[in-house]
Amino acid sequence: MPVTKTWGPEAVSWCARAGLKRVGENRVQEAVDKQEQVPEQVAWELIGHLQSNKARQGVTHFARIQSVDSAKLLRLLDRYAGEARVKRAVLLQVNAGEDPAKYGVTVEQTPALLEAALGCENLIVDGLMTIAPLEMDDRSVARRCFARLRETRDRLAEQFGVPLPVLSMGMSGDWREAVEEGSTLIRVGSALFGQRG
Ligand SMILES: *Cc1c(COP(=O)(O)O)cnc(C)c1O
């Protein structure tokens, strides 16, 4: 999935014309502004932290929210999706690398969050998302994080009897490790578009 944050609407159009029909954005307002300027039909996915006061826009402006990290946010999204009479797909963000600089629940908190998510009748839980710690010279840190997310998904799928098919993990610097560890969705920005300004 191309990540078009900081790039203009033309980057999204370019992706759509190249056959990439979904894009990732990390800020609600930036994406909303861009959506008005993109004529092509693409599925917008939110990959950045979502604040409660933007949860309604999260529902109305994104096909899927990859960054769900609290039961409170789940309740809001479920309510707004119900009001809008839509079903929304979500991924649960897990801080599988235990990086203090990253959002997401711990691996230990994930079963409780999944249980809450499965109780939301207007949300569809597609799987899990993680952002690996940034370790330039040691790819094994990212690899362990990705393996941990996959193991967590396998365990939860078994325990809850739900498939959780999507593992969103891997970015420009670590997508190879992510794919080797079972990623089904890599989020790639700078490797496609160049360094962000
Ligand atoms: C920016 C961003 C990406 C893409 O990062 P690159 O290193 O440019 O590929 C992926 N995931 C998230 C959550 C991001 O915020």
The ligand as a Gaussian input file, in Angstrom:
#p B3LYP/6-31G(d) Opt

LIG

0 1
 C        4.952000       7.182000       7.133000
 C        4.474000       5.835000       7.485000
 C        4.812000       4.724000       6.698000
 C        5.715000       4.800000       5.484000
 O        7.014000       5.117000       5.854000
 P        8.239000       4.996000       4.814000
 O        9.398000       4.735000       5.667000
 O        8.300000       6.300000       4.106000
 O        7.932000       3.870000       3.886000
 C        4.313000       3.495000       7.082000
 N        3.523000       3.356000       8.170000
 C        3.177000       4.393000       8.934000
 C        2.301000       4.161000      10.118000
 C        3.638000       5.670000       8.631000
 O        3.300000       6.704000       9.409000

